[in-house]
Amino acid sequence: MNNEHTTRALKQALADRFGEEVSIPPGLEGLEQLLAIANQSTHRAWAERAVDADLIRLLAACALSAPTKSYLQQADIVDLRDSTVRSAVESLVPSMPWMKTAPALLVFCGNGRRFRRIFERRDQAFTNEHLDGFFNPTVDATLVLMNFIRAASAIGMVCCPISVLRDRAEALATILEMPDHVFPVAGLCVGWPLQERSISPRLPLAATLHQNRFDEDHTDALIDRFDSRYKAVQSSRRPAGSPIAQTWSDERAKQYASSQRADWGRFVRRQKFDLS
């Protein structure tokens, strides 16, 4: 793809994503990589093509090259290769049967254990037992998760993060034998695409990109604007006779009308994190 074609494709992808034009400086390098990121989509259907352990190891090595808070390296990946273990994890979320068809299933974890072990081996008290001691490995694991998705995308693979595994955090920790100060952040299905996926729209940049201060002066209007665009996009993609598309706000309000993961804090404390 030549640079002019890539520029047009990138502009179109961002327009589809945000409903507005995003300018691209002339002569900018790396447009192919930006286009891949702009076209990122979540998949839940997979081609019948295996993903072997060596490929996952390569992608994991690239993913774990992500930035890490103070070089503490507080992220781990569990590759579920054993069929018994994987089946046990899949059974925790029966509402997502497509997990069973994914060629690979991973769990990304925050790990505050290794760092504390350094202090134990030196007979030193760990002086940072507070909320930041949980937050840092969470961020590390999230950076690694996104880096894995980018690495997979670079070779034509697709992924689907699974936060719902945290609904069954205690059971998941038992299955994966997670010790104290280790916790799941998200699962990830990985495979080769069965088909193309359309770009999912996002809130306008004015709602999420701020300059100099956090600006929420026009939040309601921007959400209303996005709701209209979201509903129009969803309606255009639905087969004739499908239920009428809802707005983004209506869908999300319905999704979170019931409490979710109210026991997450209790689980994290059970893993010996102090959240004060």
Summary of the structure (lengths in Angstrom):
residues: 276
radius of gyration: 21.0
end to end distance: 52.4
largest distance: 68.3
contacts: 738
relative contact order: 0.15
helix: 49%
strand: 11%
